[in-house]
Amino acid sequence: MSEIDYQGRLEFITTGKIYGWLVNKTRPEMECLVDLYVNGWFMGTHPCNEYHEALASLPGHKGFGVFNIPLPQDMLGMEDCVVDVRIHGTATSVPNSPIVTSLHRAVIDTALSGMTPDRKTLCRTALAETLNLTKRARNRLEDPRLTRPAPGYEEAELTIGAFLAHQLHRLDAARDFHLRSAADLLRFLVRHADRFNLADHAWCPLPADVAAFLASGEEDAAGLFRSRLLTEYKEQVLGTAGRPTGAAELCRLVHWMFGEARLPKAAFAAEHADYLNGPAGLTVEGGGTVGHGLLSRFYAEMHAMDEALGGKLALRDDKALFVILLSISLWLVRWNLDDLFLPPAVRALFDRRIHHAGREWSGLGYFFSFLDVPDAEGLTLDGLCRRQEAAAVTHDAGQGAQGGRAVPKGGVNLFGYFDGSTGISRNALFSREILAGAGVPVTMPPLVLPQHHATEALHPVNLIHFGIIGTPGDMVNHGMERFAGAYNIGFFLWETSLPPRSSLLTLDLMDEIWTLSDFCAQGLAHHFHGPIHVVPNCVDEQAAAPTANGAANGAANGAVDGMADGAGWRGERPFTFYFCFDARSWYTRKNPLAAARAFQLAFPAGDPSCGDVRLLLRIRYRASSRSVADTAHRLQLDRLARLDPRIVIRDQDLPYAQSLAEMRNCDCYVSLHRAEGFGYTMAEAMMMGKPVIASRYSANLDYMTDRTGFLVDGRERFIEPDEYIDVTPGAAWFEPDVAAAAEAMRRVRFDEAEARRRAAAGQEHVRRTLNRKAVQDLYVARLNAAHTAARKRG
């Protein structure tokens, strides 16, 4: 073709059309003709006289230069179909011609010919999510400790693994399910598996016989196989009204099973996968089928369930077919379900080798090259699937011992949540600071395993700051590869005399336990027989010290009305007793109601001899209610505060520095707790030189005596089932004597010398025993011992 005389291009060969454009540059008003050859056979001459607005801008041309040739019937059924479009009466091919095509390439070209900005965004987003956000990795390690039989279920019809027993107690579901019969276990899983707190990328660890039981079943009267899981799911989740049938109900099961409950693929019946992978059977007007065999029942139902697809792309639109297939297929890859529901015909579509512009592409790469995706030439379906393979983990050996003072022998992997919103996350942040200050190398592995093929090298010792109840799920979410073979130290605390039943699996997964107090150590020792070490928090002396602008900060934020930093114990402002806590730690445990009652008993309203006094309660997440008993405690406290204006409740969430300023401006700190794991606020108040009134019970006894504080007597009692989370029968905590607490309040109020003496003794004791240097040395000594144990073990 002479470039002087002609300009044009063969654009696409779709499933139904061959089209492109051709104009005569010398005589643009002249209609052009093209000759079509397929596999060397002349198939006719066709005019280039259809309009396209993109051609209207050519000089001297009105836009009528498009050829749109119906594809000869059955031509795309051939493996390779050579389509050559030539200028009429010549041997000169239109640019981009000839094209070697097939059904697979034609499907892709059909999509490209109908590409709109919305569809382009949809396709690019699907690829970006697959490349950057792995939902569920392959080959995750299944730790046998999670699926081995749980004690107490030896007579069950199916194996009750430790993880299932753990979830039963974590969800407080033992009153509704016994798990000894297969049917009861099935009901429990369908009712509660989506509450196991597993991340998107995790599989729920089920014993093999349980998974096989869920997948087993029989055909119904209509010939559709019904697994036990599907039957129970329909009853418990879908209900009886308007429930879907056939492929629709199975796709809903897929969404629930893999997207919400995260059950393993072994629990999905093979008969269901076979059924969903069958032809969709879509028909068009006139009785013909659509999809060229590429649409399965699964793809059709997924299209209907996805608003982004079902609302914008019609299954019967040939130009939408590839976009639908692509979007759903990449979803399957992300969720590691491609081996179940990605049909061979669709795999062949993406893997088809296409020669274009002098290069060879996969079908996937060819498509995305037109969407301007960088490095599209390297895209393959297998490559995307390989990204789902979990990275291997190795644990580097610790270094040899070093002489002198406490020096770290090796590093540690720190696991936890670091947002600072809970006591557990604060402890994790505290450990990070201590380790950094002690010079210990720290790795903080992210939640999702890195999706690369290089080995992830970790230290041989893990320090784990998860909640003692949720730890097994957290470990599954982080990848059991990171914990198998490592020396695992669990940094846990529990505030009652016996740990909960839901903590037994957590303890079983640990090699060593660190905890914040001797009280916690004694309780955990009931169920953990390995080494337990008390590793307390330190109290930052600088944070607790008065600041020049502390009063201004407090006043600006409404911390304590009329109080000035460093003010005397007796002044124009009220003498203030203070207590702060997070209501998510349970009203029943923190026990502010006892403080309010003791305050009223110590200082009757209207008694002029009491002077100007108040009780200030700072309650974070004040409206939280964890149980009936917890709610009742809150409501009684609110009632006392409404009737007595001297009891002030504030629920504004203050930054840490401002909460310290508020504490610094009080006259006495009060904690009539029923149990504490450490009692950080009591230690902070002591560091500030405040007198502290506290229950003679639990963790605070590690750093508080009658010489350093005002301890309140009482009695130990059993905990009622709804007073705290996952109460173990026989677990106890403390009931402080309100009258004794009232007497302590009066003594602090009116015996200033004794209050000052004990406050000073408490400050000196905390500064000496809970300082940063002492805690750093303890961390290093314990980690060095852990590295030695890890090396000996192998």
DOLUM-245550 format. One line per 5 residues: number of its first residue (from 1); their letters; for each residue x, z, y of C-alpha. Coordinates in steps of 0.2 Angstrom, whole numbers, always signed. Each point is the difference from the previous one (the first is absolute). Example, Ala and Ser with C-alpha at 12.3 -4.5 7.8 and 13.67 -1.06 7.14 Angstrom:
2
1	AS	+62,+39,-22 ~ +6,-3,+17
# end
This chain:
794
1	MSEID	+0,+0,+0 ~ +7,-5,+17 ~ +1,+15,+11 ~ -2,-12,+15 ~ -17,-6,-6
6	YQGRL	-7,+15,-10 ~ -2,+18,+1 ~ -9,+11,-14 ~ +1,+12,-14 ~ -7,+4,-17
11	EFITT	-6,+18,+3 ~ -8,+7,-15 ~ -7,-5,-17 ~ -14,+12,-3 ~ -11,+2,-15
16	GKIYG	-12,-13,+6 ~ +8,-10,+14 ~ +16,-9,+5 ~ +3,+1,+18 ~ +12,-3,+14
21	WLVNK	+1,-11,+15 ~ +8,-17,+6 ~ +0,-9,+17 ~ +8,-16,+7 ~ +11,+6,+14
26	TRPEM	+1,-18,+7 ~ -18,-3,-1 ~ -9,+17,-1 ~ -17,-7,+2 ~ +2,-10,-16
31	ECLVD	-8,+8,-16 ~ +13,+3,-13 ~ -2,-2,-19 ~ +9,+9,-15 ~ +2,-5,-18
36	LYVNG	-2,+14,-13 ~ +11,+0,-16 ~ -2,+14,-13 ~ +14,+0,-14 ~ +4,-17,+6
41	WFMGT	-17,-7,-2 ~ -8,-8,+15 ~ -16,+9,+4 ~ -7,-9,+15 ~ +2,-2,+19
46	HPCNE	-7,+12,+12 ~ -3,+1,+19 ~ +8,+12,+12 ~ -15,+2,+11 ~ -6,+18,+0
51	YHEAL	+2,+11,+15 ~ +11,+15,+2 ~ +2,+9,+17 ~ +19,+2,-3 ~ +2,-19,+1
56	ASLPG	-10,-2,+16 ~ +16,+5,+10 ~ +10,-15,-6 ~ +3,-13,+14 ~ -13,-14,+0
61	HKGFG	-9,+8,-15 ~ -17,+7,-2 ~ +3,+11,-15 ~ -7,-11,-13 ~ +15,-1,-12
66	VFNIP	-4,+11,-15 ~ -1,-6,-18 ~ -11,+10,-11 ~ +0,-7,-18 ~ -10,+7,-14
71	LPQDM	+11,+5,-14 ~ -2,-10,-16 ~ -10,+10,-13 ~ +10,+9,-13 ~ +17,-5,+8
76	LGMED	+5,+18,+3 ~ -3,+4,-18 ~ +17,-8,-4 ~ +16,+11,+0 ~ +8,-10,+14
81	CVVDV	-10,-12,+11 ~ +11,-11,+11 ~ -10,-5,+16 ~ +7,-13,+11 ~ -8,-5,+16
86	RIHGT	+7,-16,+8 ~ -3,-11,+15 ~ -12,-13,-5 ~ +9,-16,-7 ~ +17,+8,+0
91	ATSVP	+11,+10,-11 ~ +3,+13,+14 ~ -7,+17,-4 ~ -7,+11,+14 ~ +11,+15,+4
96	NSPIV	-1,+15,-13 ~ -5,-13,-13 ~ +1,-2,-15 ~ -6,+18,-5 ~ +2,+6,-18
101	TSLHR	-16,+11,-2 ~ -11,+9,-13 ~ -15,+11,+0 ~ +11,+15,+5 ~ +8,-8,+15
106	AVIDT	-17,-8,+5 ~ -8,+18,+0 ~ +14,+6,+11 ~ -1,-15,+12 ~ -19,+2,+1
111	ALSGM	+2,+17,+6 ~ +13,-6,+13 ~ -11,-14,+6 ~ -13,+13,+4 ~ +11,+14,+7
116	TPDRK	-6,+9,+15 ~ +8,+14,+10 ~ -11,+13,-9 ~ +5,-6,-17 ~ +18,-2,+5
121	TLCRT	+0,+19,+5 ~ -9,+5,-16 ~ +13,-9,-10 ~ +15,+6,+9 ~ -6,+18,+0
126	ALAET	-3,+0,-19 ~ +18,-6,-2 ~ +7,+13,+12 ~ -9,+14,-9 ~ +7,-6,-16
131	LNLTK	+17,-1,+6 ~ +0,+16,+10 ~ -12,+12,-8 ~ +1,+3,-18 ~ -16,+8,-6
136	RARNR	+4,+4,-18 ~ +17,-3,-8 ~ +3,-5,-18 ~ +9,+9,-13 ~ -2,+17,+8
141	LEDPR	+7,+14,-11 ~ -13,+9,-10 ~ +7,+18,-2 ~ -5,+7,-17 ~ -2,+17,+8
146	LTRPA	-16,-6,+9 ~ -9,-7,-16 ~ +5,+12,-13 ~ -13,+12,-7 ~ -5,+14,+12
151	PGYEE	-1,+18,-7 ~ -17,+5,-4 ~ -7,-17,-5 ~ +7,-1,-17 ~ -17,-3,-8
156	AELTI	-6,-13,+12 ~ -6,-17,-7 ~ +13,-9,+11 ~ +17,+5,+7 ~ -2,+10,+15
161	GAFLA	+16,-3,+10 ~ +8,+12,+11 ~ -5,-11,+15 ~ -18,+0,-4 ~ -1,+19,-3
166	HQLHR	+9,+2,+17 ~ -13,-11,+9 ~ -14,+10,-8 ~ +6,+16,+8 ~ +6,-8,+16
171	LDAAR	-18,-7,+3 ~ -8,+17,-6 ~ -10,-10,-12 ~ +2,+11,-15 ~ -17,+7,+2
176	DFHLR	-8,-17,-2 ~ +12,-8,-13 ~ +8,+7,-16 ~ +10,-16,-5 ~ -1,+4,-18
181	SAADL	-11,-14,-5 ~ +4,-18,+3 ~ -17,-2,+9 ~ +3,+14,+12 ~ +18,-6,+4
186	LRFLV	-8,-17,+4 ~ -12,+7,+12 ~ +13,+10,+9 ~ +11,-15,+2 ~ -14,-11,+7
191	RHADR	-6,+14,+12 ~ +17,+6,+6 ~ +14,-12,-3 ~ -1,-7,+17 ~ +3,+18,+7
196	FNLAD	+17,+2,-9 ~ +9,-4,+16 ~ +11,-14,-7 ~ +7,-12,+12 ~ -4,-19,+0
201	HAWCP	+15,-5,-10 ~ -2,+13,-14 ~ -8,+0,-17 ~ -9,+15,-6 ~ +10,+7,-16
206	LPADV	-12,-1,-14 ~ +4,+4,-19 ~ +0,-16,-10 ~ -15,+5,-11 ~ -10,+4,+16
211	AAFLA	+3,-17,+8 ~ -5,-8,-17 ~ -16,+10,-1 ~ -5,-5,+18 ~ +3,-19,-5
216	SGEED	-9,+1,-16 ~ -19,-4,-2 ~ -12,-13,-7 ~ -10,-15,+5 ~ -17,+2,+7
221	AAGLF	-16,-10,-4 ~ +5,-14,+12 ~ +17,-1,-9 ~ +10,+7,+15 ~ +13,+13,-6
226	RSRLL	-3,+17,+8 ~ +15,+12,+0 ~ -3,+19,+0 ~ +8,+0,+17 ~ -12,-14,+7
231	TEYKE	-15,+9,-7 ~ +4,+16,+7 ~ +5,-7,+17 ~ -17,-9,+1 ~ -9,+16,-3
236	QVLGT	+10,+11,+11 ~ +6,-11,+14 ~ -12,-15,+1 ~ -15,+10,-3 ~ -16,-8,-6
241	AGRPT	-7,-10,+15 ~ +6,-17,+4 ~ +15,+1,-11 ~ +10,-17,-3 ~ +1,-8,-17
246	GAAEL	+13,-11,-9 ~ +15,-5,+10 ~ -6,+9,+16 ~ +0,+17,-9 ~ +17,-3,-8
251	CRLVH	+7,-4,+17 ~ -7,+16,+7 ~ +8,+9,-14 ~ +17,-8,+4 ~ -2,+5,+18
256	WMFGE	-4,+18,-5 ~ +12,+1,-15 ~ +16,-7,+8 ~ -4,+3,+19 ~ -7,+17,+0
261	ARLPK	+2,+9,-17 ~ +17,-9,-3 ~ -2,+1,-19 ~ +13,-10,-10 ~ -3,-18,-6
266	AAFAA	-1,+6,-18 ~ -17,+8,+4 ~ -7,-17,+4 ~ -8,-9,-14 ~ +9,-16,-5
271	EHADY	-18,-7,-3 ~ -4,+3,+18 ~ +16,-9,+6 ~ -4,-15,-11 ~ -18,-1,+6
276	LNGPA	+5,+1,+19 ~ +14,-13,-3 ~ -13,-12,-7 ~ -7,-15,+11 ~ -10,+5,+15
281	GLTVE	-13,-13,-4 ~ -4,-4,+18 ~ -11,-15,+2 ~ -4,-11,+15 ~ -16,-10,+4
286	GGGTV	-2,-13,-13 ~ +6,+11,-14 ~ +19,-3,+1 ~ +13,+14,-1 ~ +12,+5,+14
291	GHGLL	+18,+7,+0 ~ +8,-12,-12 ~ +2,+14,-13 ~ +10,+11,+12 ~ -14,+12,+4
296	SRFYA	-3,+14,-13 ~ -14,+13,+0 ~ +12,+12,+7 ~ +5,-11,+15 ~ -18,-4,+4
301	EMHAM	-5,+18,+0 ~ +15,+6,+10 ~ -5,-13,+13 ~ -17,+6,+1 ~ +6,+18,+2
306	DEALG	+13,-3,+13 ~ -8,-2,+18 ~ +16,-9,+6 ~ -3,-13,-13 ~ -19,+0,-4
311	GKLAL	-5,+0,+18 ~ +11,-15,+6 ~ +5,-10,-15 ~ -13,-8,-12 ~ +5,-3,-18
316	RDDKA	-8,-17,+0 ~ +11,-6,+15 ~ +15,-9,-8 ~ +10,+3,+16 ~ -2,+19,-3
321	LFVIL	+4,+0,-18 ~ +19,+3,+1 ~ -2,+13,+14 ~ -12,+10,-11 ~ +12,-2,-16
326	LSISL	+15,+5,+11 ~ -8,+15,+8 ~ -6,+7,-17 ~ +15,-4,-9 ~ +12,+9,+12
331	WLVRW	-12,+15,-1 ~ +2,+0,-18 ~ +19,-1,+2 ~ +0,+15,+12 ~ -10,+10,-12
336	NLDDL	+10,-5,-15 ~ -16,-7,-8 ~ +6,-18,-1 ~ +3,+1,-19 ~ -18,+5,-2
341	FLPPA	-9,-12,+11 ~ +11,-14,+6 ~ -5,-15,-10 ~ +13,-12,-7 ~ -8,-14,+10
346	VRALF	+3,+9,+16 ~ +18,+5,-5 ~ +3,-19,-3 ~ -7,-4,+17 ~ +12,+12,+9
351	DRRIH	+15,-4,-11 ~ -2,-19,+1 ~ +16,-9,+5 ~ -4,-11,+15 ~ +12,-13,+7
356	HAGRE	-2,-1,+19 ~ +11,-5,+15 ~ +14,-3,-12 ~ +0,+18,-7 ~ -8,+9,-15
361	WSGLG	-12,+14,+3 ~ -12,+11,-11 ~ -18,-3,+4 ~ +0,+17,+9 ~ +15,-4,+11
366	YFFSF	-6,-18,+4 ~ -16,+8,+6 ~ +8,+13,+11 ~ +13,-13,+7 ~ -15,-8,+9
371	LDVPD	-5,+17,+7 ~ +18,+2,+8 ~ +5,+15,-11 ~ +19,+2,+0 ~ +9,-3,-16
376	AEGLT	-16,-6,-8 ~ +11,-11,-12 ~ +5,+15,-10 ~ -18,+7,-3 ~ -6,+0,-18
381	LDGLC	-13,+10,-9 ~ +13,+7,-12 ~ +10,+6,+15 ~ -14,+9,+8 ~ -5,+8,-17
386	RRQEA	+18,+6,-2 ~ -1,+10,+16 ~ -12,+11,-9 ~ +14,+6,-12 ~ +4,+18,+5
391	AAVTH	+18,+2,+5 ~ +11,+9,-13 ~ +6,+18,+5 ~ +17,+7,-3 ~ +6,+18,+4
396	DAGQG	+18,+1,+6 ~ +10,+14,-6 ~ +4,+15,+11 ~ +18,+2,+6 ~ +11,+13,-6
401	AQGGR	+1,+18,+6 ~ +8,+4,+16 ~ +8,+17,+4 ~ -2,+11,+15 ~ -17,+4,+8
406	AVPKG	-16,-7,-5 ~ +3,-19,+0 ~ -12,-13,-7 ~ +5,-8,-16 ~ -12,-14,+0
411	GVNLF	-15,-6,+9 ~ -19,+2,-3 ~ -16,-11,+0 ~ -13,+8,+11 ~ -18,-3,-5
416	GYFDG	-14,+6,+11 ~ -12,-4,+14 ~ +8,+1,+17 ~ -14,-1,+13 ~ +1,+18,+4
421	STGIS	-19,+2,-1 ~ +0,+13,-14 ~ +10,+15,-6 ~ +7,-11,-15 ~ +6,-14,+12
426	RNALF	+7,+13,+12 ~ +10,+7,-15 ~ +6,-17,-4 ~ +6,-4,+18 ~ +8,+17,+0
431	SREIL	+10,-4,-16 ~ +5,-17,+8 ~ +7,+10,+15 ~ +9,+13,-10 ~ +8,-14,-12
436	AGAGV	+6,-10,+15 ~ +7,+15,+8 ~ +9,+5,-16 ~ +8,-17,-1 ~ -10,-4,-17
441	PVTMP	-2,-19,-2 ~ -19,-3,+0 ~ -10,-15,-7 ~ -19,-1,+4 ~ -7,-13,-12
446	PLVLP	-16,-8,+8 ~ -17,+1,-9 ~ +1,-18,-8 ~ +15,-5,-10 ~ +10,-13,+8
451	QHHAT	-5,-17,-6 ~ +17,-8,-2 ~ +11,-3,-15 ~ +15,+10,+5 ~ +1,+17,-8
456	EALHP	-6,+15,+10 ~ +14,+13,+0 ~ -6,+18,+2 ~ +8,+17,-1 ~ -1,+9,-16
461	VNLIH	-10,+14,+8 ~ -18,+0,+7 ~ -7,+13,+12 ~ -19,-2,-1 ~ -11,+6,+14
466	FGIIG	-17,-5,-6 ~ -15,+11,-2 ~ +1,+10,-17 ~ -17,-7,-5 ~ +2,-18,+5
471	TPGDM	+18,-3,-5 ~ -3,-10,-16 ~ -10,-13,+9 ~ +13,+0,+14 ~ +14,-3,-13
476	VNHGM	-10,-14,-8 ~ -3,-8,+17 ~ +19,+1,+4 ~ +4,-7,-17 ~ +5,+11,-15
481	ERFAG	+16,-10,-1 ~ +7,+10,+14 ~ -3,+17,-9 ~ +4,-5,-18 ~ +18,+5,-3
486	AYNIG	+2,+9,+16 ~ +1,+19,+3 ~ -16,+4,+8 ~ -2,+15,+11 ~ -17,+4,+5
491	FFLWE	-2,+9,+17 ~ -17,+8,-2 ~ -10,+15,+5 ~ -16,+8,-6 ~ -8,+14,+9
496	TSLPP	-9,+9,-14 ~ +6,+11,-14 ~ -2,-14,-13 ~ +3,-19,+3 ~ -15,-12,-3
501	RSSLL	-3,-9,-16 ~ +2,-16,+9 ~ +18,+5,+4 ~ +5,+1,-19 ~ +5,-19,-1
506	TLDLM	+9,+1,+16 ~ +11,+15,-6 ~ +3,-9,-17 ~ +7,-15,+10 ~ +13,+11,+9
511	DEIWT	+17,+6,-6 ~ +2,+13,+14 ~ -12,+8,+12 ~ +4,+6,+18 ~ -12,+10,+9
516	LSDFC	-1,+9,+17 ~ -3,+18,-6 ~ +2,+12,-14 ~ -19,+2,-1 ~ -1,-19,-4
521	AQGLA	+14,+1,-12 ~ -9,+14,-10 ~ -16,-10,-1 ~ +8,-17,-5 ~ +10,+9,-13
526	HHFHG	-16,+3,-10 ~ +0,-19,-5 ~ +18,-6,+4 ~ +14,+6,-11 ~ +14,-9,+8
531	PIHVV	+11,+6,+15 ~ -10,+6,+15 ~ +9,+3,+16 ~ -6,+8,+17 ~ +5,-12,+14
536	PNCVD	-8,+6,+16 ~ -3,-9,+16 ~ +10,+4,+15 ~ -7,+5,+17 ~ +7,-10,+14
541	EQAAA	+7,+13,+12 ~ +1,-13,+14 ~ -18,-5,-2 ~ -6,+18,-1 ~ +10,+5,+16
546	PTANG	-9,+1,+17 ~ +2,-15,+11 ~ +0,-1,+19 ~ -15,-11,+0 ~ -9,+7,-15
551	AANGA	-13,+9,+11 ~ -4,-16,+9 ~ -2,-10,-16 ~ -12,+13,-7 ~ -10,+1,+16
556	ANGAV	-1,-19,+2 ~ -7,-2,-17 ~ -12,+15,+1 ~ +10,+9,-13 ~ -4,+18,+6
561	DGMAD	-9,+3,+16 ~ +9,+11,+12 ~ +15,+4,-11 ~ +18,-3,+7 ~ +15,-2,-11
566	GAGWR	+10,+15,-1 ~ -13,+11,+8 ~ -1,+19,-4 ~ -10,+7,-14 ~ -12,+8,+12
571	GERPF	-5,-10,+15 ~ -15,-8,+9 ~ -3,-12,-15 ~ -9,+7,-16 ~ +11,+7,-14
576	TFYFC	-1,-15,-12 ~ +0,+0,-19 ~ +3,-17,-6 ~ -2,-10,-17 ~ +2,-18,-3
581	FDARS	-3,-11,-15 ~ -6,-16,-7 ~ -18,+1,-7 ~ +5,-13,-14 ~ +10,+14,-7
586	WYTRK	-17,+9,-3 ~ -8,+13,+11 ~ -2,+11,-16 ~ +19,+1,-3 ~ +5,+1,+19
591	NPLAA	-14,+13,+2 ~ -3,+0,+19 ~ -16,+9,-2 ~ +9,+16,-6 ~ +10,-1,+16
596	ARAFQ	-16,-2,+11 ~ -8,+15,-9 ~ +16,+11,+2 ~ +1,-4,+18 ~ -18,+5,+3
601	LAFPA	+3,+16,-10 ~ +15,+4,+10 ~ -7,-4,+17 ~ -19,+3,+0 ~ -8,-10,+14
606	GDPSC	-3,+10,+15 ~ +12,+13,-4 ~ +10,+3,+17 ~ +14,+8,-10 ~ +5,-16,-8
611	GDVRL	+5,-8,+16 ~ -1,-19,+2 ~ +4,-8,-17 ~ -4,-16,-9 ~ +2,-9,-16
616	LLRIR	+5,-18,+1 ~ -2,-12,-15 ~ +8,-17,+0 ~ -8,-10,-14 ~ +5,-17,-4
621	YRASS	-13,-11,-8 ~ -12,+13,+3 ~ -15,-9,-7 ~ +8,-2,-17 ~ -10,+7,-14
626	RSVAD	+7,+0,-18 ~ -14,+9,-9 ~ -15,+11,+2 ~ +10,+15,+1 ~ +12,-8,+13
631	TAHRL	-15,-6,+10 ~ -8,+18,+0 ~ +16,+7,+6 ~ +1,-12,+15 ~ -18,+3,+4
636	QLDRL	+2,+19,+0 ~ +15,-1,+11 ~ -9,-12,+12 ~ -14,+13,+1 ~ +11,+14,+5
641	ARLDP	+9,-10,+13 ~ -17,-5,+8 ~ -5,+18,+1 ~ +16,+7,+6 ~ +8,-10,+15
646	RIVIR	+17,+9,-3 ~ +2,-10,-16 ~ +6,-17,+6 ~ +1,-15,-12 ~ +9,-16,+5
651	DQDLP	+1,-15,-10 ~ +10,-12,+11 ~ +14,-7,-10 ~ +16,+4,+9 ~ +17,-8,-2
656	YAQSL	+13,+12,-9 ~ +9,+4,+16 ~ -16,+5,+9 ~ -6,+10,-15 ~ +16,+10,+0
661	AEMRN	-2,+3,+19 ~ -18,+7,-4 ~ +7,+12,-13 ~ +14,+5,+12 ~ -13,+5,+12
666	CDCYV	-10,+12,-11 ~ +4,+19,-2 ~ -3,+1,-19 ~ -1,-12,-15 ~ -13,+4,-13
671	SLHRA	-1,-7,-18 ~ -12,+8,-11 ~ +2,-13,-13 ~ -5,+1,-18 ~ +15,-9,-6
676	EGFGY	+14,-10,+8 ~ +14,-11,-7 ~ +12,+3,+14 ~ -9,+5,+16 ~ +9,-11,+12
681	TMAEA	-9,+6,+15 ~ +3,+18,-4 ~ +19,-3,-1 ~ -1,-10,+17 ~ -9,+15,+8
686	MMMGK	+14,+11,-6 ~ +13,-11,+6 ~ -8,+1,+17 ~ +1,+19,+0 ~ -19,+2,-2
691	PVIAS	-7,+14,-10 ~ -9,-7,-15 ~ -15,+8,-10 ~ -1,-8,-17 ~ -7,+3,-18
696	RYSAN	+11,+10,-11 ~ +0,-15,-12 ~ +8,-16,-6 ~ +14,-10,+9 ~ +2,+10,+16
701	LDYMT	+7,+15,-10 ~ +16,-10,-2 ~ +4,+3,+18 ~ -12,+13,+6 ~ +0,+19,-3
706	DRTGF	-7,+15,+8 ~ +16,+0,+10 ~ -2,-18,+7 ~ -19,-1,+1 ~ -17,+8,-2
711	LVDGR	-5,-2,-18 ~ -19,+2,-4 ~ -4,+7,-17 ~ -15,-6,-11 ~ -3,-5,-18
716	ERFIE	+3,-14,-11 ~ -16,-9,-7 ~ -5,-14,-10 ~ -4,-16,+9 ~ -18,-7,-1
721	PDEYI	-1,-18,-7 ~ -5,-8,+17 ~ +11,+10,+11 ~ +15,-11,-2 ~ +6,-16,-8
726	DVTPG	+1,-2,-19 ~ -1,+19,-3 ~ +7,+5,-17 ~ -9,+13,-9 ~ +9,+17,+3
731	AAWFE	+8,-6,+16 ~ +1,+13,+13 ~ +3,+3,+19 ~ -1,+14,+13 ~ -14,+8,+9
736	PDVAA	+7,+9,+15 ~ -7,+16,+6 ~ -9,-4,+16 ~ +0,+19,+6 ~ +19,+0,-3
741	AAEAM	+2,-16,+9 ~ -10,+7,+15 ~ +11,+16,+0 ~ +16,-12,+1 ~ -8,-9,+14
746	RRVRF	-3,+16,+10 ~ +17,+6,-4 ~ +8,-16,+7 ~ -11,+1,+15 ~ +3,+18,+5
751	DEAEA	+17,+4,-8 ~ +11,-12,+10 ~ +16,+8,-5 ~ -3,-1,-19 ~ -7,-18,+2
756	RRRAA	+16,-5,+10 ~ +11,+9,-13 ~ -7,-9,-15 ~ -1,-17,+9 ~ +19,+1,+4
761	AGQEH	+4,+5,-18 ~ -10,-15,-6 ~ +8,-12,+12 ~ +18,+6,-5 ~ -5,-2,-19
766	VRRTL	-7,-17,+2 ~ +14,-6,+10 ~ +13,+6,-13 ~ -9,-6,-16 ~ -10,-15,+5
771	NRKAV	+12,-9,+11 ~ +5,-18,-2 ~ +18,+3,-6 ~ -6,+11,-14 ~ -13,-12,-6
776	QDLYV	+12,-15,+1 ~ +13,+10,-11 ~ -14,+4,-13 ~ -6,-18,-1 ~ +18,-6,-3
781	ARLNA	+4,+13,-13 ~ -16,-4,-10 ~ +2,-19,+2 ~ +18,+1,-7 ~ -7,+10,-15
786	AHTAA	-13,-14,-2 ~ +13,-14,+0 ~ +10,+10,-13 ~ -15,+1,-11 ~ -4,-18,+2
791	RKRG	+17,-5,-5 ~ +0,+11,-16 ~ -17,-7,-5 ~ +7,-17,+0
# end
